[in-house]
Amino acid sequence: MPTPFTSPISATELQTNFDAHTSALTTQATEGQKYQQMEVEVDFLGSGTEIFTRTCDFTPQDDLELIALGLSKEGGVGGILISLELKQQGDSTEYALDKEWKVSFTTAGLGAEHSRTGFIDPTGDRLTLKRGVTYSLELTSDTVAAIDRVYGFILLKSRRRRR
Amino acid sequence: MKINIADMTQRNIRKLPSQEIGVRPGFRRLFSAGAGRTIVSAFSVKNIHSEEVRHYIVDSATDETAFVSGSADPKITIYDENFVPWQVYDIRSNKRPSVVTHAVIIDQIMISSPDFDTVWGIVGSALTRAEKVDSVNPATTALDVPRGICAAWTHRCVIADGPNIYVSDGVTLQGGSPRTFVAFNVQAVSAGPIYGMHVTAGGSLVVCATEGVFALPESANASGQIVLPDWQKLSDHQTLSYNSSAHALGRLYGLTRRGFALIDQEMGTEVPLDDPYQPRGYGRRVQRPDWREGRIYPTQRGPLCTDEVGAFHLADIHESQRSWHTMTHDQEEAKVRGTLRQRDGDELLVTEQGVYRWEGNFDGVTALDSENADEVQGVAAHTVQAPPESSPTVRYLHVGADNTSGNILMAHRGTKRDAPGSGTQRGLVIGTSSWDTGETYMPPALRSLRGAYADPTDDVAIEVGAEKPLTRINTACEVQVEGIDVQRPTGR
């Protein structure tokens, strides 16, 4: 990067300096946006297995924006309602804004199926998971049935902190 | 006679960091209201965890006739630091909010107005309608969250609805929510309708009402869930409308008939806002029959008064300087509706039409280029005391400034004699200057101009100043008059 103390400095060089500076800021801003993923999974359920619930608790160490909830399944039969829900652990719901954050679908039959819901539309529901608050990711079904695999994930993003 | 510009009524003038008088910095527009939208209110909140700042901007439909069909369509939009929208919250009201207040209680935010249901959210997260939350004290019953104006006080949210004060449960490590309001904490202050609510430097909750200004000391909070009604009257100042009181730099200011005054004590000094009674060559004279119909907002420099006059008045308390300010942006009327704050503390000015950073050497519609066609004119006006028996003839005005382009401004009784400034640029010029030990650079020097008149008058009224933001103006200007005219002046 040319320095302003070279002699003489031209308007072009000054603009180059400015562009380099803004470019560095943009790069740092992008680097500061880190995506994270949490997963919860159920494998190889026999037909005699009870209705399943699998929970994964986690406590963010930084504020994290909720980007999407996703759910997929392999094998099994049709007519099973499977859900993935994000909850605040404990009795309180204020850090989940007292709302339900959920993705679900009813299986159609054998084979891979999936569904996901994004939460990045400014006019829709949005949520930031707060640092130090414990949340649960809960994967459930409503029917006793054999199923090869059910997989749920949550995609999160930390906001940029560098300048 | 020599006249000190610092003692004159000022417009678009600010003290430079070097304590000299100069033309105000430029307004650079960072954000524009959406098409057909008018900004109603705005504020910024910093996230205590990530240090990120979020800007909350409340706007509604500009078209007044749309209100008839119930589509004022007010919305609260949360923007990130680059004004990228993060959440648009539909207020679901058919009225343009007359006032919008907010309270931040640790990491929870309450946004309230008499014109829509109170909104609650988490700082850094989203907003939603505030629903009542049961109290952690099972012996008390939660009321519905009231409407009104709000303030954050001792980790509680306080909402004033008409003459009543609703104080929420405190937010503590043991629990408690700013959405929990119980009947024991509803207080009637006997002050009439409340139009302003603030927390002062000593931690007192202060309400501005039609019957005076009343304070509740911070110690009233110390008895547990229930707040003691220990109200004390501070002054008899009558507050008659929303947005007519503001807490700035530790003191409370309120609009009065003639201007604004300190209202946290009796007999507070009143600052008149009207311009002197004289014909103006540069912009209209600012005058209102009653300033209580205007608005006053707190800023980092002091109270800011604004109205429908198309200008705003900023009193810089630290610099002991005050000035009216106008904007050169097309269709912009400088109706201020609040301020925003950036992460590094810089304050942004919000008008009905946009958000502006207040720095740099030109007014523009973007941060770095697009200079406006109209020049920023820093002008000081004054009616000079002249002995009535003399009927002097004004002959010359001498004014100095350091601008290398743009005019030096001078006028007597509205007759202008401005001319291009003749300052010499001695600083660095991009593309021309060499950084060399043999070169000497120094700040631009003041250069004076003289304007000639032959105005016999009993009423000497001058305007002096310069164009271009950050131009330094000579604090002293000279008015030369000649002796008694053989005839009394007729026209002037």
Boltz contact constraints between the chains, C-beta under 6 A:
constraints:
  - contact:
      token1: [A, 5]
      token2: [B, 435]
      max_distance: 6.0
  - contact:
      token1: [A, 7]
      token2: [B, 434]
      max_distance: 6.0
  - contact:
      token1: [A, 7]
      token2: [B, 435]
      max_distance: 6.0
  - contact:
      token1: [A, 7]
      token2: [B, 436]
      max_distance: 6.0
  - contact:
      token1: [A, 8]
      token2: [B, 434]
      max_distance: 6.0
  - contact:
      token1: [A, 10]
      token2: [B, 431]
      max_distance: 6.0
  - contact:
      token1: [A, 11]
      token2: [B, 430]
      max_distance: 6.0
  - contact:
      token1: [A, 11]
      token2: [B, 431]
      max_distance: 6.0
  - contact:
      token1: [A, 14]
      token2: [B, 430]
      max_distance: 6.0
  - contact:
      token1: [A, 63]
      token2: [B, 49]
      max_distance: 6.0
  - contact:
      token1: [A, 63]
      token2: [B, 50]
      max_distance: 6.0
  - contact:
      token1: [A, 63]
      token2: [B, 124]
      max_distance: 6.0
  - contact:
      token1: [A, 97]
      token2: [B, 126]
      max_distance: 6.0
  - contact:
      token1: [A, 97]
      token2: [B, 128]
      max_distance: 6.0
  - contact:
      token1: [A, 122]
      token2: [B, 85]
      max_distance: 6.0
  - contact:
      token1: [A, 122]
      token2: [B, 86]
      max_distance: 6.0
  - contact:
      token1: [A, 122]
      token2: [B, 87]
      max_distance: 6.0
  - contact:
      token1: [A, 122]
      token2: [B, 88]
      max_distance: 6.0
  - contact:
      token1: [A, 123]
      token2: [B, 88]
      max_distance: 6.0
  - contact:
      token1: [A, 126]
      token2: [B, 87]
      max_distance: 6.0
  - contact:
      token1: [A, 126]
      token2: [B, 126]
      max_distance: 6.0
  - contact:
      token1: [A, 127]
      token2: [B, 125]
      max_distance: 6.0
  - contact:
      token1: [A, 127]
      token2: [B, 126]
      max_distance: 6.0
  - contact:
      token1: [A, 128]
      token2: [B, 124]
      max_distance: 6.0
  - contact:
      token1: [A, 128]
      token2: [B, 125]
      max_distance: 6.0
  - contact:
      token1: [A, 131]
      token2: [B, 49]
      max_distance: 6.0
  - contact:
      token1: [A, 159]
      token2: [B, 50]
      max_distance: 6.0
  - contact:
      token1: [A, 159]
      token2: [B, 52]
      max_distance: 6.0
  - contact:
      token1: [A, 161]
      token2: [B, 50]
      max_distance: 6.0
